[in-house]
Amino acid sequence: MRVDLSDDQEFFRETARRFIEAEVPVSVVREWHDLPDGYPPSWWQAAAELGWTSLMVPETLGGGSISGRPIVDLTIVADEMGRGVVPGPFMPTNVVADTLGRSGTDDQQSLLEGVMAGEVVLAWAHCEPGGDWSASHVAAAASSSNGGYLITGTKTAVEAGAQANHLLVTARTPDGLAQFLLPSDAPGITITPQDSLDLGRRFAEVRFKGVAVGPESMVGEPGAAAEADVERQRLVTVLLQCADNAGSAAKVLEFTVEYAFDRYSFGRPLASYQALKHRFADMKLWSEASQAAVDGAADALAAGDDEARMVSVAKSYVGDHSVDLMQDCVQIHGGIGVTYEHDLHLYLRRATVNRGLFGTPAEHRDALSEMVGY
C-alpha cells in the first residue's frame, strides 16, 4: 500500500482491514463458496455502509471520496479485499456507478441511492466470446425499432451478471457504439452462470435476443462519447484488478515468510537458508514494485494524464509478477501448499483469473509497444 496516505485515508484503510478481518476472515470466505451469490446480501450492505460503493459517486448525488481523488481511494479498498480474498460485486458495481454518475440521466442516477446502500448491484456486460476486450470489436447490435432499439448479442465473463439488478450493456448502433442500462430481468435476456477458477466471485454469460428498449435506456451519447466511457470503464476495471492482485501478493508473501520461520528443516528454520533468503528478496521487490505500479496508475487515472499507458504498465507488471510470486510461495510451502485445505490456492486462483480478464499482461505489453511507436 502506498506510503503517502493522508490521515483520513489511513483511517479508511485500517477500518476496511479491521472490518474484513472481523467479518470475513478466510474461514468465512470458504463457507461462502457454497452460496449461489458467493456472499450474503447483508454483508454487502454492511460494506456499503463503510463507503465502498459511494466513492465514485459525485457528492451532488450523495457520494464522495476520502481524499478528493476517488479512484485512489477505491484502490485502497481493492487492495484490502485482495489481502482477504474477499468476494462481492465490488469492481462491476463501482465501474457502472462511476459511469452513471458521469453520463447517466436523472432517472438512471436515481439508482445510485440503492447502490450506495448496498441494495442494488450493477454489472458491466461488455466482453464477448473470443476474449477481445476492446471497444472496436463489440459485435452486439442495437438496431433501431419503433423509436427505440432491439438489442441482440452475447456477453461473457460478466462479473456479478446473475446477481445484478441492472446491466450496463455495450452495443453497436447505426450511430456508433452505445451503452444501455437495462433491468436484468427484462424480456429477452437470458443469464447463465459460468464456472470460474475463482471460487469466490461469480461470472455469467448474458444473451440478448431482441431485447426491446426505449431511448431513455441509453447512457450518454452514442459514438465517440460512448467509446470514451467504455475506455474509462476498462481502465478503472484493470486498475482495480491490479490493486486486488497487489494486495493478494503482499498477503501471501507475509504468511509464507512466517511459515518459513516456523518450519524447520535439518534443525534450522527454512528462512535461514541462503537460497530462500535470495528468493524472498526477489519476491519482496516484486511485491513493492507491484504496489508502486498500482499507485502510479491510480495517480495517472485520477489526473487524466497518460492514464492508458500507466494502467497497461501496471497490468503488464502486476499481472505476471503477482502470479509468479504466489507460485513460488506454493513451492516454498511444499506439499501443504498444493492442498485444498491451505488458503494459498484461493489467492492464486483469484490472481490467475484477474491476470486474464480485460487483457493479459502480454496483450497490454503489445498495447504499450503501439503507444510508443514500436
SVG drawing of the C-alpha trace seen along z (x, -y; Angstrom):
<svg xmlns="http://www.w3.org/2000/svg" viewBox="-43 -19 66 52">
<polyline fill="none" stroke="black" stroke-width="0.4" points="0.0,0.0 1.2,-3.5 3.2,-5.4 1.7,-8.8 -1.8,-8.2 -3.3,-11.1 -4.6,-10.5 -8.1,-10.1 -7.1,-7.6 -5.0,-5.7 -8.0,-5.5 -10.2,-4.4 -7.7,-1.7 -7.5,-0.5 -11.3,-0.4 -11.6,1.7 -8.9,4.1 -10.5,4.5 -13.9,5.0 -12.6,7.7 -10.6,9.5 -13.6,9.4 -16.5,10.1 -15.0,12.1 -11.8,14.0 -10.7,16.6 -12.5,19.3 -15.8,17.4 -14.9,16.8 -14.6,20.6 -18.1,21.1 -19.5,18.6 -18.1,20.5 -21.2,22.7 -23.6,19.7 -25.2,19.1 -24.2,15.5 -20.8,16.1 -21.8,13.7 -24.8,12.9 -26.6,9.6 -26.4,8.4 -22.6,8.4 -22.5,6.4 -24.9,3.8 -22.6,3.6 -19.6,3.0 -21.6,0.3 -22.2,-1.5 -18.4,-1.9 -18.5,-3.8 -17.2,-1.0 -20.0,-1.7 -20.1,-5.5 -16.5,-6.6 -17.1,-7.0 -20.5,-8.7 -20.4,-12.5 -21.0,-14.4 -24.0,-16.1 -25.6,-12.7 -24.9,-11.7 -21.5,-10.1 -18.0,-11.3 -14.4,-10.2 -11.9,-10.5 -9.2,-12.5 -11.0,-14.1 -9.4,-11.5 -12.0,-8.7 -10.1,-6.3 -7.1,-6.4 -9.4,-5.8 -11.0,-3.0 -7.7,-1.2 -7.3,-1.2 -10.4,1.0 -9.4,3.2 -6.0,3.8 -7.6,4.8 -10.1,7.0 -7.2,8.8 -5.5,9.3 -8.6,11.0 -9.5,12.7 -13.0,11.3 -15.8,11.9 -18.5,9.4 -19.6,7.2 -17.1,4.5 -15.5,3.9 -18.5,4.0 -20.8,2.0 -18.2,-0.8 -17.3,-0.8 -21.0,-1.2 -21.8,-3.6 -18.9,-5.8 -20.4,-5.8 -23.9,-6.7 -22.6,-9.5 -20.8,-10.9 -23.2,-10.3 -26.5,-8.9 -29.9,-10.6 -31.7,-11.7 -33.7,-8.5 -30.6,-6.4 -28.8,-8.3 -31.7,-7.7 -30.5,-4.1 -27.3,-5.2 -29.1,-5.7 -29.8,-1.9 -26.2,-1.2 -24.7,-3.3 -27.0,-1.4 -25.7,2.0 -29.2,2.9 -28.7,2.5 -26.0,4.5 -24.7,3.3 -22.8,5.3 -21.0,4.3 -21.9,6.5 -19.1,5.8 -16.8,8.7 -17.9,11.1 -16.9,14.6 -13.4,14.6 -11.9,12.7 -11.3,9.3 -11.9,6.5 -11.5,3.6 -14.5,1.4 -13.7,1.8 -14.6,5.5 -18.1,5.2 -20.5,7.2 -23.7,6.9 -26.1,4.9 -28.7,2.4 -30.9,1.9 -33.4,-0.9 -37.0,0.2 -40.2,-1.9 -38.3,-4.9 -36.2,-2.7 -33.8,0.2 -33.7,4.0 -30.5,5.5 -29.1,8.8 -25.9,10.5 -24.0,12.4 -21.8,11.2 -19.5,13.4 -17.4,13.3 -19.9,10.7 -18.9,10.4 -21.9,10.5 -24.1,10.9 -26.5,13.3 -26.5,11.2 -27.0,7.8 -30.3,5.8 -29.2,3.8 -26.8,4.4 -24.8,1.8 -24.7,3.2 -22.2,2.2 -23.7,2.5 -23.3,1.1 -26.0,-1.2 -26.3,-2.8 -24.8,-6.0 -21.8,-4.1 -21.0,-2.4 -23.6,-3.0 -24.4,-1.8 -27.7,-0.9 -28.8,-0.4 -31.3,2.5 -33.0,4.3 -31.5,7.8 -35.0,9.4 -36.0,7.6 -37.8,9.9 -35.3,11.4 -32.4,11.5 -31.0,15.0 -28.4,15.1 -26.4,18.4 -23.9,18.7 -20.4,19.7 -17.8,21.9 -14.7,20.0 -11.3,20.8 -12.0,18.2 -14.2,19.9 -15.4,16.6 -16.5,14.3 -19.3,15.1 -19.4,14.7 -22.1,15.2 -23.0,15.4 -25.7,13.0 -27.7,13.4 -29.8,10.7 -32.5,11.9 -34.3,9.0 -34.5,7.1 -36.7,4.0 -35.5,0.8 -36.5,-2.8 -34.2,-5.7 -34.3,-6.6 -32.3,-3.4 -29.2,-4.8 -26.4,-6.1 -24.7,-9.1 -24.4,-9.7 -23.5,-7.1 -20.3,-7.3 -17.2,-8.9 -18.7,-9.7 -19.7,-6.1 -16.2,-4.9 -14.7,-7.3 -17.0,-5.9 -16.0,-2.4 -12.3,-3.2 -12.6,-4.7 -14.6,-1.6 -11.8,0.6 -9.1,-1.4 -10.8,-1.5 -11.5,2.2 -7.9,3.1 -6.6,0.8 -8.8,2.4 -7.7,5.8 -4.1,4.8 -4.7,3.4 -6.5,6.6 -3.6,8.7 -1.0,6.5 -2.8,6.9 -3.2,10.6 0.5,11.0 1.6,8.9 -0.6,11.1 0.7,14.4 4.3,13.2 3.6,12.3 2.3,15.7 4.9,17.5 7.7,15.7 6.0,16.5 5.8,20.2 9.4,20.3 10.5,19.1 8.2,21.6 9.1,24.6 12.3,26.4 14.5,28.5 17.6,30.2 17.4,28.4 17.1,24.9 14.3,22.6 13.7,22.7 14.1,18.9 17.7,19.2 18.8,20.8 20.7,18.5 18.8,19.6 15.5,18.9 16.7,15.5 17.6,14.5 14.2,15.7 12.3,13.8 14.3,10.7 13.2,11.1 9.6,11.6 9.7,8.6 10.9,6.5 8.1,7.8 5.5,7.0 6.8,3.5 7.1,2.8 3.6,4.0 2.3,1.6 4.2,-1.2 2.9,-0.4 -0.7,-0.5 0.0,-3.8 1.4,-5.3 -1.6,-4.1 -4.1,-5.4 -2.4,-8.8 -2.4,-9.0 -6.1,-8.0 -7.0,-10.5 -5.2,-13.3 -6.2,-12.2 -2.5,-12.2 -1.4,-9.4 -3.7,-7.0 -3.9,-4.3 -0.2,-3.9 0.2,-3.7 -2.6,-1.3 -1.1,1.0 2.2,0.7 0.6,1.8 -1.3,4.8 1.9,5.9 3.9,6.0 1.4,6.9 -0.4,9.5 2.7,11.5 4.7,11.0 1.8,11.4 1.1,14.9 4.8,15.8 5.2,14.7 2.3,16.9 3.6,19.9 7.0,19.5 5.2,19.4 3.5,22.7 6.9,24.3 8.3,22.9 5.3,24.4 6.0,27.8 3.3,30.4 0.9,28.5 0.9,25.6 -0.9,27.7 -3.7,28.9 -7.2,27.7 -7.1,27.1 -4.4,24.5 -5.5,20.9 -2.8,20.3 -4.7,21.7 -7.6,19.3 -5.3,16.3 -3.6,18.0 -7.0,18.8 -8.1,15.2 -4.9,13.7 -4.9,16.0 -8.4,15.0 -7.5,11.3 -4.5,11.9 -6.6,13.0 -9.5,10.6 -9.5,7.4 -6.3,8.2 -3.4,10.4 0.0,8.9 1.3,9.8 -1.6,8.0 -1.0,4.9 2.7,5.0 1.7,5.1 -0.6,2.1 2.3,0.3 4.5,1.0 1.9,-0.6 1.7,-3.6 5.4,-4.3 5.5,-3.6 7.1,-0.1"/>
</svg>
